[in-house]
């Protein structure tokens, strides 16, 4: 279970098939037109787990902004808004540093643990690796 700071989320949309753009990193699914604005869609599963997601009817694009540009983070599903006054806890020390770089910390919920996604780290990755799949 992943969490994104609510202040970072501009909107959440149903999965729309992105237009493929050649010579972009593998984690970039393509572009969508969102009310006249181009939005780059990133496959969060590819970034976090090195696997291409297979979107279902529950898949969503979580629209966020990074340095004035809008991005869609393709996720498997969206749950509820979770409000917590607890500070983020540190990630476990045994977590692989290559995986840990995507998260700010974690929040212990009643029946689950939620990893707090570092949106800036996730969005910087495709920009730094531009042109890596072609």
C-alpha positions in Angstrom: 0.0 0.0 0.0 1.4 3.3 -1.1 0.4 6.8 0.0 0.9 10.2 -1.7 0.6 13.4 0.2 -2.9 14.8 -0.6 -1.4 18.2 -1.3 0.5 16.7 -4.3 -2.5 15.1 -5.9 -4.2 17.4 -8.4 -6.8 14.9 -9.5 -7.4 11.2 -10.1 -8.7 9.9 -13.4 -9.7 6.6 -14.9 -7.0 4.9 -16.9 -6.8 6.3 -20.4 -4.7 4.6 -23.0 -1.6 6.8 -23.4 -0.2 7.6 -26.8 3.2 5.9 -27.2 6.1 8.2 -27.8 9.3 6.6 -29.1 12.8 6.9 -27.5 11.5 7.6 -24.0 12.5 5.6 -20.9 10.6 2.3 -20.5 8.8 3.7 -17.4 7.1 6.4 -19.5 3.8 4.9 -20.8 3.2 7.8 -23.1 1.1 11.0 -23.3 -2.5 11.7 -22.6 -4.6 14.8 -23.4 -6.2 16.1 -20.2 -8.6 18.9 -21.1 -6.2 20.3 -23.7 -3.0 19.8 -21.7 -0.4 17.1 -22.4 0.3 14.9 -19.4 3.2 12.4 -19.3 2.0 9.1 -17.9 4.5 7.0 -15.8 4.1 3.4 -15.0 4.6 3.3 -11.2 5.0 -0.5 -11.3 7.8 -0.2 -13.7 9.6 2.4 -11.6 9.1 0.7 -8.2 9.0 -3.0 -9.1 10.7 -3.2 -12.5 7.5 -4.7 -14.1 5.1 -3.4 -16.6 1.7 -2.9 -15.2 -1.3 -4.6 -16.7 -4.0 -2.1 -16.2 -7.4 -3.3 -15.1 -10.7 -1.4 -14.8 -9.6 -0.3 -11.3 -6.4 1.3 -12.7 -6.1 5.1 -12.3 -3.9 8.0 -13.2 -3.0 10.0 -10.2 -2.2 13.5 -11.6 0.6 15.3 -9.8 2.9 18.3 -10.7 6.6 18.4 -10.7 8.5 21.6 -11.6 5.5 23.1 -13.4 4.8 19.9 -15.5 1.9 17.6 -14.9 2.4 13.8 -14.7 0.1 10.9 -14.4 1.2 8.1 -12.1 -0.4 4.9 -13.3 -1.5 2.9 -10.3 -3.4 -0.4 -9.9 -6.2 1.1 -7.8 -6.9 4.0 -5.5 -8.2 3.5 -2.0 -9.4 5.9 0.7 -7.9 9.1 1.9 -6.0 8.3 5.1 -5.6 11.1 7.6 -2.9 10.7 10.2 -1.3 13.1 12.7 1.6 10.7 13.2 5.0 11.6 11.9 6.4 9.3 9.2 8.5 6.5 10.7 11.8 5.6 9.2 12.0 2.8 6.7 13.4 -0.6 7.9 17.2 -0.6 7.8 17.1 -3.9 5.9 15.2 -2.4 3.0 17.2 -2.4 -0.2 18.6 1.2 -0.7 17.6 1.0 -4.4 14.0 0.5 -3.3 14.1 2.8 -0.3 15.0 5.8 -2.4 11.4 5.9 -3.7 9.9 6.4 -0.2 9.9 9.1 2.5 9.0 6.7 5.2 6.1 4.7 6.4 2.9 5.0 8.5 1.5 2.2 10.6 -2.2 1.9 10.1 -4.6 -0.3 12.2 -4.4 -3.3 9.8 -1.7 -2.4 7.4 1.5 -0.4 6.7 1.5 2.4 4.2 4.7 3.5 2.4 4.8 7.2 1.8 5.9 7.7 -1.8 8.5 10.4 -2.5 6.8 11.9 -5.6 9.8 14.0 -6.4 12.2 11.0 -6.5 9.8 9.1 -8.7 9.4 11.9 -11.1 13.1 12.7 -11.3 14.0 9.2 -12.4 12.6 9.2 -16.0 13.9 12.7 -16.5 17.4 11.7 -15.5 17.2 8.6 -17.7 15.6 10.2 -20.8 16.3 8.2 -24.0 17.2 5.0 -22.2 15.0 2.6 -24.2 15.6 3.6 -27.7 
